[in-house]
Amino acid sequence: MTPEQTRALHAETFHTWAAALEADDMPTYLDCFTEDTEFEDIPLQLTLRGRDELGRVVSDGIKWLGHERIDIDLHLEDSGGHAAVMMRVHMRIRDQIPGIPDRVNVGSLCTVHTASVFRFDQDGRITWERCHWDLSELLRQIRAPQA
């Protein structure tokens, strides 16, 4: 496969992945990953192994945070099978978020800037993702005023 074909395959996966999150379509989202995928969320200090574990955690997460829109602003490829994207993730707060001690403004919109690095298999499925984002950016936008 040429570098251009590889980039196009990965771009297709990114767009399918983003559209699935926006639609709360877990089967399509999970189909973007291999069975033995590994997902690392750096700010949450979370490492998930396997598509089943990823599905359980993301299904729980979308109960609290709905993905309204994901804008992929930058997509970079290297020759060794890695790709990186910078995104703006626009979310709506659906409910109070476990693990966040402050009350949040349910219904509020927020935008979080993320950068993720990915590895893919030969079919364009994600085998590994490391996601970087700023937890304080999210908290500044969603905290409810303290009484």
N, C-alpha and C positions, 0 to 999 in steps of 0.2 A: 504494500500500500504506500502511495506517495505521501509526503508530509502534508500536502494539501487535502488529500482524501482523509487522512487521520484527523486533521483539524476539523474537517467538515463532520466526520462521524462524532467526534467529541462535542462539537457545537450542537448537533442534533440531540445528543444525550442531555446536555445542559438545558436546552429549551424544553424538552419533554419533562425533565425533572422539575423545572420551575413551574411549568403549566400545571403539573400534577399537584404540587404544593398549593398553588393558588386555588385549585378546585377541590382541595381535600380528597384527592383521588389516591388513596394509599396503594392500591394494587399497581397502578402505573408508576407511581413514585418508586416503589420497591423494585419494580422490574428494571430500573436504571442501575441497580446494584447487583453484584455477584452474591451467591449464597454465603460465601465466606468473607464478605466485605468487612473492612474495619473503618470505623468512623471515630474521629477524635474532635471533641469540642473543647478547645483550649481554655476559654474563660470559665466554663463550668467544670473543668477538670474531669471530663467524662470521656471514657473510651468504651465504645460498643463494638462487639464482635459478632458478626453474622447478621444476615438480613432479618431474621426473626426478632432478634433483640432490637435492632434499629427500628423495625416496624412498631414494636410495643412502645418504645420511648417516644417516637415521633407521633404516634396516635394519641398518646397522653398529652403531648405538648400542644397539639392543635386544638385541644379542648380549651386551652387558655390563650393561645396566640394564633390568630388566623392570618394566613399569608394573603394579603390583598393583591400585591403585585411584587414581582422580583425583576429588577432591572439589572441585566448583566452589562456592566460598563466596560470591562476589559477581559479579554480571553487571550492568554499566552500559552504557547506550546514549546516544549523542548524536544530534542531528538531522542530522549531516553524514556519516553512513555509518560511523562508528567505533563499536566496542564494546570494552569492557575486562572482563577477568575476573581475579579473584584465586582461586588454587587451592592445594590441598595435594596434592602428587604423592607417593604412597606407592610406593616402588620396592624391588625386591630386586636385590642385586648378583649377577650371574650369572657374572662372570669378572673377571680383572684388567683394568683400564681403561687402554688406551694413552694416553700423554700425562700420566698421573698418576704422579709418580716414586715415591710410597709404595705399598707393598703394601696391598691392600684386603681386607676380610673378605668373601670370597665366601660368598653365602648370607644375608648380613645384610640387614635391612630398614632403610630410612631414609625420612624424609619431608622434602621440599623445598617451601618456600613460593614460589610464583611469582606474578607479575603480568604479564599480556600484553595488548597492545593489538592490535586486528584491524581490517581493512577487508574488506568483502564485495562481491561482485558482486550483481546483481539476483536471482540464483537462490539466494543464500545461501552461495555458496562463498567461501572465504577467498582474498583477493587479496594480503594483506600481514599479517604477524604480527611484532611485536617483543616478545621474551620477556625478562623481567628476573627473575633469581633470584640467590641468594647461593652462590657456589661454596664458600666456607668452611663454610657450613651443611652442605653435602653431605660435604665432606672430614672434618669433625669426627665424623660419624656412621659413616663407612665405613673409616677408616684402621685397618689391622691394627697391633697393638702391635709396636713395634720391638724386635728381639732384642738 
